[in-house]
Amino acid sequence: MAKHQHPEILSTSVVAKSRLFAIESLELRFSNGEERTYERMKPSNRGSVMSVPVTADGDLLLIREYSAGTERYELGFPKGLIDPGETPEQAANRELKEEIGMGAEHFVALKQVVLAPSYFSSRMTLFLATGLYPERLQGDEPEELEVIRWPLQQAEELLTHMDFCEARSISALMLALRELKAQGLLKEA
């Protein structure tokens, strides 16, 4: 497989901006001389986290949250941005406390993922969270999130649930199941 040389960035400019997002245009020259204009969300250099919380009783804890992009309530795992000065584990624990009212004693980093790398640079660290304990922090959600308990032994049924369709949640679930099987905490069906 040929190794590609990174294209030269000739210029960058912000072409649109909202309260939350900035769209950046990049003028690029590739090693073969071809020039193209690409657009992407301007990098914010803030990572994010998502946790798959598993209770001592063997349940997954999910949240049902309104998603403006799909204009409906979606089922997924607790997630959010890493605040300045936080480690990914600290951010994951804070988000759990804000969204499900539980903290976790143990975090296993499963993988760092990127959503649509042609347009976004933000990385999300996926975690398995165990050793849950009750603790609630005030979050920034406009309404209280519904917490859904889902039996771990029926976790693969989530893949066909019509409200469980976010790619990052699906990836997190599959990686968490693989880790739980490797730890001997989940038996093969």
C-alpha positions as CSV (number, residue, x, y, z in Angstrom):
1,M,0.0,0.0,0.0
2,A,1.4,3.4,-1.0
3,K,2.2,5.8,1.8
4,H,0.6,9.2,1.1
5,Q,2.3,12.5,1.8
6,H,0.1,15.0,3.7
7,P,-1.3,17.7,1.5
8,E,0.1,21.2,1.9
9,I,-2.4,23.6,3.6
10,L,-2.3,26.7,1.4
11,S,-4.9,28.7,3.5
12,T,-7.7,28.4,6.0
13,S,-10.6,30.7,6.6
14,V,-13.9,30.6,8.6
15,V,-16.7,30.6,6.1
16,A,-19.7,30.3,8.5
17,K,-20.1,30.6,12.2
18,S,-22.9,30.1,14.7
19,R,-23.1,30.2,18.5
20,L,-21.8,26.6,18.7
21,F,-20.0,25.8,15.4
22,A,-17.6,27.4,13.0
23,I,-17.1,26.0,9.5
24,E,-13.6,26.3,8.1
25,S,-12.5,26.2,4.5
26,L,-9.1,24.7,3.7
27,E,-7.3,25.2,0.4
28,L,-5.1,22.1,-0.1
29,R,-2.4,21.1,-2.5
30,F,-1.7,17.4,-2.8
31,S,1.7,15.8,-3.5
32,N,0.6,15.2,-7.2
33,G,-0.1,19.0,-7.6
34,E,-3.9,18.7,-7.5
35,E,-5.6,21.5,-5.5
36,R,-8.9,21.2,-3.7
37,T,-11.1,23.1,-1.3
38,Y,-12.3,21.1,1.7
39,E,-14.7,22.2,4.4
40,R,-14.8,21.0,8.0
41,M,-16.0,21.9,11.4
42,K,-13.2,24.1,12.9
43,P,-11.3,22.1,15.5
44,S,-12.1,23.0,19.0
45,N,-9.3,20.9,20.6
46,R,-11.8,19.7,23.2
47,G,-12.2,16.0,23.5
48,S,-15.3,14.2,24.8
49,V,-16.2,11.0,26.6
50,M,-18.8,8.4,26.7
51,S,-19.2,5.7,29.3
52,V,-21.0,2.3,29.4
53,P,-22.0,2.0,33.0
54,V,-22.6,-1.5,34.3
55,T,-24.2,-2.1,37.7
56,A,-23.2,-4.7,40.2
57,D,-26.6,-6.4,39.5
58,G,-25.6,-6.8,35.8
59,D,-27.5,-4.0,34.2
60,L,-26.4,-1.4,31.7
61,L,-27.5,2.2,32.5
62,L,-28.6,4.2,29.4
63,I,-30.2,7.6,29.0
64,R,-33.0,8.7,26.8
65,E,-32.3,12.3,25.7
66,Y,-33.7,14.6,23.1
67,S,-31.5,15.0,20.0
68,A,-32.1,18.1,17.9
69,G,-30.4,16.5,14.8
70,T,-33.0,13.7,14.6
71,E,-35.8,15.6,16.3
72,R,-36.6,12.7,18.6
73,Y,-35.6,11.1,21.9
74,E,-32.6,8.7,21.4
75,L,-31.4,6.0,23.7
76,G,-27.6,6.0,24.4
77,F,-24.9,6.1,27.0
78,P,-23.9,9.1,29.2
79,K,-21.5,11.5,27.3
80,G,-20.1,15.0,27.2
81,L,-17.2,17.3,26.7
82,I,-14.0,17.3,28.7
83,D,-13.8,20.5,30.7
84,P,-10.4,22.4,30.8
85,G,-8.1,20.8,33.4
86,E,-10.0,17.5,33.5
87,T,-8.6,14.1,32.5
88,P,-10.9,12.0,30.3
89,E,-11.6,9.7,33.4
90,Q,-12.6,12.7,35.5
91,A,-14.9,14.0,32.7
92,A,-16.5,10.6,32.3
93,N,-17.1,10.4,36.1
94,R,-18.6,13.9,36.2
95,E,-20.9,13.1,33.2
96,L,-22.1,9.9,34.9
97,K,-22.9,11.9,38.1
98,E,-24.7,14.6,36.1
99,E,-26.7,12.3,33.7
100,I,-27.5,9.1,35.7
101,G,-26.8,10.2,39.3
102,M,-24.0,7.6,39.7
103,G,-20.2,7.8,39.9
104,A,-17.9,4.9,39.1
105,E,-14.8,3.6,40.9
106,H,-13.3,1.9,37.9
107,F,-12.9,3.0,34.3
108,V,-11.4,1.0,31.4
109,A,-10.6,3.0,28.3
110,L,-12.0,1.0,25.4
111,K,-11.0,3.2,22.4
112,Q,-10.8,6.7,21.1
113,V,-13.2,7.3,18.2
114,V,-13.7,10.0,15.6
115,L,-17.1,10.7,14.1
116,A,-17.0,11.6,10.4
117,P,-13.2,12.3,10.2
118,S,-13.7,14.1,6.8
119,Y,-15.6,16.9,8.7
120,F,-14.7,16.6,12.4
121,S,-11.4,16.3,14.3
122,S,-12.9,15.9,17.8
123,R,-12.0,12.6,19.5
124,M,-14.2,10.8,22.0
125,T,-12.8,8.4,24.5
126,L,-15.1,5.4,25.2
127,F,-15.1,3.8,28.7
128,L,-16.5,0.9,30.5
129,A,-17.5,2.1,34.0
130,T,-18.0,-0.2,36.9
131,G,-18.1,0.0,40.7
132,L,-21.0,2.4,40.5
133,Y,-22.1,4.4,43.6
134,P,-24.8,7.0,44.0
135,E,-23.8,10.7,43.6
136,R,-25.6,13.4,41.7
137,L,-24.2,16.6,40.2
138,Q,-26.2,19.3,38.6
139,G,-25.9,19.0,34.8
140,D,-26.5,21.3,31.9
141,E,-29.4,19.4,30.4
142,P,-32.7,21.4,29.8
143,E,-34.7,18.5,31.3
144,E,-34.1,15.6,33.6
145,L,-32.8,12.6,31.6
146,E,-34.7,9.3,31.7
147,V,-32.4,6.5,33.0
148,I,-33.0,3.1,31.5
149,R,-31.8,-0.1,33.1
150,W,-31.1,-2.8,30.5
151,P,-30.0,-6.3,31.4
152,L,-26.4,-6.9,30.4
153,Q,-27.3,-10.5,29.3
154,Q,-29.7,-9.0,26.7
155,A,-27.3,-6.2,25.6
156,E,-27.1,-7.4,22.0
157,E,-30.9,-6.8,21.7
158,L,-30.1,-3.1,21.9
159,L,-28.7,-3.3,18.4
160,T,-32.2,-3.8,17.0
161,H,-33.9,-1.3,19.3
162,M,-35.3,1.5,17.1
163,D,-34.2,4.3,19.6
164,F,-30.6,3.0,20.0
165,C,-29.0,4.1,16.7
166,E,-26.1,6.5,17.6
167,A,-22.9,5.1,16.0
168,R,-20.8,6.0,19.1
169,S,-23.2,4.3,21.5
170,I,-23.2,1.2,19.3
171,S,-19.4,1.2,19.1
172,A,-19.1,1.7,22.9
173,L,-21.5,-1.2,23.5
174,M,-19.7,-3.6,21.2
175,L,-16.3,-2.7,22.8
176,A,-17.7,-2.9,26.3
177,L,-19.1,-6.4,25.6
178,R,-15.8,-7.6,24.3
179,E,-14.0,-6.2,27.4
180,L,-16.5,-7.8,29.8
181,K,-16.1,-11.2,28.0
182,A,-12.3,-10.9,28.2
183,Q,-12.7,-10.2,32.0
184,G,-14.9,-13.2,32.4
185,L,-17.8,-11.0,33.5
186,L,-20.1,-11.9,30.6
187,K,-20.7,-15.4,29.4
188,E,-21.1,-16.2,25.7
189,A,-24.8,-16.6,24.7
